[in-house]
Amino acid sequence: VKLGAYAPVRNAIGAGGADAPIYLKFFAGALTGGVGSIIGNPFDVLKTLAQTNTDKGASLGSLVTNLHKDQGIAGFYRGVEVNIIRACILNATKMGVYDVTKGYVSDTTGWSRKDVRCSFASAFVAGFFMTVTVAPADMLRTKLMNQPTDAKLYDGFVDCAKKTVQEGGVLSLWRGFVPIWARFAPQATLQLLTIEVIYNQLGFKGI
């Protein structure tokens, strides 16, 4: 949803042209990112619980049962606010910067927008800006989802952000910037190159 729906949504709102307003491209990325995050939030919660679970004897099924028992369906959507914000920022940055950068790279180098070199260079730039904008939301999302199933350490996104800044200062929101960038850059490149291939194979207009 986050990647595959971007081009159709962008084109539907009239942002497919080279001279289309940049904010519309970012809006298309934010919209598809937000919808995708709502669909995927329960899986994010379960993944985080499984990764941070200290009881090695507990199965994924027992974690699901305990979470539902303690918090109900709402437990699977804890952290959804920051997850939506994160997804909107991430997808808007990734798809918007990638789309805009492809135009600049193509105009500067003469490469076609479909040229893999143009896509690779644009994806690398998008990966950097993704890290700048998403690192704070990433940290807050992890803290919110990492809360014990039977306790609530933070009263939502704003409370988590406030306590994090109070404990470590504003720059603590970007802690681990280099490792995050090292993960985002190749990930974004692979995702964007793959979606371009899929678009071409299905006969859709590329990004």
C-alpha positions in Angstrom: 0.0 0.0 0.0 2.7 2.5 1.0 4.8 2.0 -2.1 2.4 0.4 -4.7 -0.4 2.9 -4.3 1.8 6.0 -4.5 1.9 6.5 -8.2 -1.8 5.8 -8.8 -2.7 8.2 -5.9 -0.2 10.8 -7.1 -1.7 10.7 -10.6 -5.3 10.7 -9.3 -4.7 14.0 -7.4 -2.9 15.6 -10.4 0.6 15.4 -9.2 2.0 13.1 -11.9 3.4 15.8 -14.1 7.0 17.1 -13.9 5.7 20.6 -13.2 3.2 19.4 -10.5 3.5 21.1 -7.1 6.0 19.3 -4.8 3.5 19.4 -1.8 1.1 17.2 -3.8 3.7 14.5 -4.2 4.5 14.6 -0.5 0.8 14.5 0.2 0.3 11.4 -1.9 3.2 9.7 -0.1 1.8 10.7 3.3 -1.7 9.5 2.4 -0.6 6.0 1.2 1.8 5.8 4.2 -0.9 6.6 6.7 -3.3 4.1 5.4 -0.7 1.4 5.2 0.4 2.0 8.8 -3.2 1.5 10.1 -3.4 -1.8 8.3 0.0 -3.0 9.5 -0.1 -1.7 13.1 -1.2 -4.9 14.8 1.7 -6.8 13.0 4.2 -4.1 14.2 3.0 -4.5 17.8 3.4 -8.3 17.6 6.8 -8.0 16.0 8.0 -5.7 18.7 6.6 -7.9 21.5 8.2 -11.0 20.0 11.6 -9.2 19.6 11.6 -7.8 23.2 10.0 -10.8 24.9 12.3 -12.1 27.7 10.3 -15.2 28.4 11.8 -17.6 25.9 9.1 -20.2 26.6 6.3 -17.9 25.5 5.0 -18.5 22.0 3.7 -15.8 19.7 0.2 -17.2 20.3 0.5 -16.7 24.0 1.8 -13.2 23.5 -1.3 -12.5 21.4 -3.6 -14.0 24.0 -2.0 -12.1 26.9 -2.1 -8.8 25.0 -5.8 -9.3 24.1 -6.6 -10.4 27.7 -4.9 -7.3 29.2 -5.8 -4.6 26.7 -8.4 -6.0 24.3 -8.3 -5.1 20.6 -7.0 -1.6 21.5 -3.8 -3.3 22.6 -3.0 -4.2 19.0 -3.3 -0.5 18.1 -1.2 0.9 20.9 1.3 3.4 19.4 -1.0 3.7 16.3 -0.8 7.6 16.6 3.0 7.7 16.4 2.9 4.9 13.8 0.6 6.9 11.5 2.7 10.0 12.0 5.9 8.0 11.4 4.5 6.4 8.3 3.2 9.6 6.8 6.5 11.3 7.4 8.5 8.4 6.1 6.5 7.7 3.0 6.0 11.4 2.2 9.8 11.9 2.5 10.8 8.7 0.7 8.4 9.0 -2.2 8.3 12.8 -2.4 12.1 13.2 -2.3 12.6 10.3 -4.6 10.1 11.7 -7.2 11.5 15.2 -7.1 15.1 14.1 -7.0 14.6 11.9 -10.1 13.5 15.1 -12.0 16.7 16.9 -10.9 19.0 14.0 -11.6 17.4 13.4 -15.0 17.7 17.1 -16.0 21.3 17.4 -14.7 22.7 14.1 -16.2 20.5 13.6 -19.2 19.5 10.1 -17.9 16.0 8.9 -18.5 13.8 8.7 -15.4 13.6 5.0 -16.1 17.4 4.7 -16.2 18.5 2.5 -13.2 21.3 5.0 -12.5 18.7 7.8 -12.1 16.6 5.6 -9.8 19.6 4.5 -7.7 21.0 8.0 -7.2 17.5 9.3 -6.3 16.8 6.5 -3.9 20.1 7.1 -2.1 19.2 10.7 -1.5 15.7 9.8 -0.4 17.2 7.3 2.2 19.2 10.1 3.8 16.3 12.5 4.1 14.1 9.7 5.4 16.5 9.2 8.3 16.5 12.9 9.1 12.7 13.1 9.3 11.9 9.6 10.7 14.5 8.9 13.3 12.5 10.8 16.1 9.2 9.1 15.3 11.1 5.7 15.1 12.4 6.1 18.6 9.0 7.2 20.0 7.2 4.4 18.2 9.6 1.8 19.6 9.2 3.1 23.2 5.4 3.1 22.9 5.2 -0.4 21.5 7.9 -1.7 23.9 5.6 -1.1 26.9 4.7 -4.2 29.0 1.4 -5.8 28.1 0.2 -5.2 31.7 1.5 -1.6 32.1 1.3 1.8 30.4 4.5 3.8 30.8 3.5 6.6 28.4 0.1 8.4 28.0 0.4 8.6 24.2 2.7 10.1 21.7 3.1 13.6 23.2 3.8 12.3 26.7 6.4 9.9 25.3 8.1 12.7 23.3 8.0 15.0 26.4 9.6 12.4 28.7 12.2 11.4 26.1 13.3 15.0 25.6 13.4 15.6 29.4 15.6 12.6 29.9 18.1 13.1 27.1 17.5 16.4 25.4 16.2 17.2 21.9 19.2 15.6 20.1 18.4 12.3 21.9 15.5 11.9 19.4 18.2 11.4 16.7 20.3 8.9 18.7 21.6 6.1 16.5 21.3 8.3 13.3 24.2 6.6 11.4 23.0 3.0 12.0 19.5 4.0 11.0 20.8 5.6 7.8 22.9 2.5 7.1 19.6 0.5 7.3 17.4 3.0 5.5 19.6 3.8 2.5 19.9 0.3 1.1 16.4 -0.6 2.1 14.9 2.4 0.3 17.1 1.8 -2.7 16.0 -1.8 -3.0 12.3 -1.0 -2.4 12.2 1.8 -4.9 14.1 -0.1 -7.6 11.8 -3.0 -7.1 8.6 -1.0 -7.3 9.8 0.6 -10.5 10.3 -2.8 -12.1 6.8 -3.9 -10.9 5.3 -0.8 -12.4 7.0 -1.4 -15.7 6.0 -5.1 -15.8 2.3 -4.2 -15.1 2.3 -1.4 -17.7 1.9 1.4 -15.2 3.7 4.7 -15.5 6.8 4.8 -13.3 7.6 7.3 -10.6 
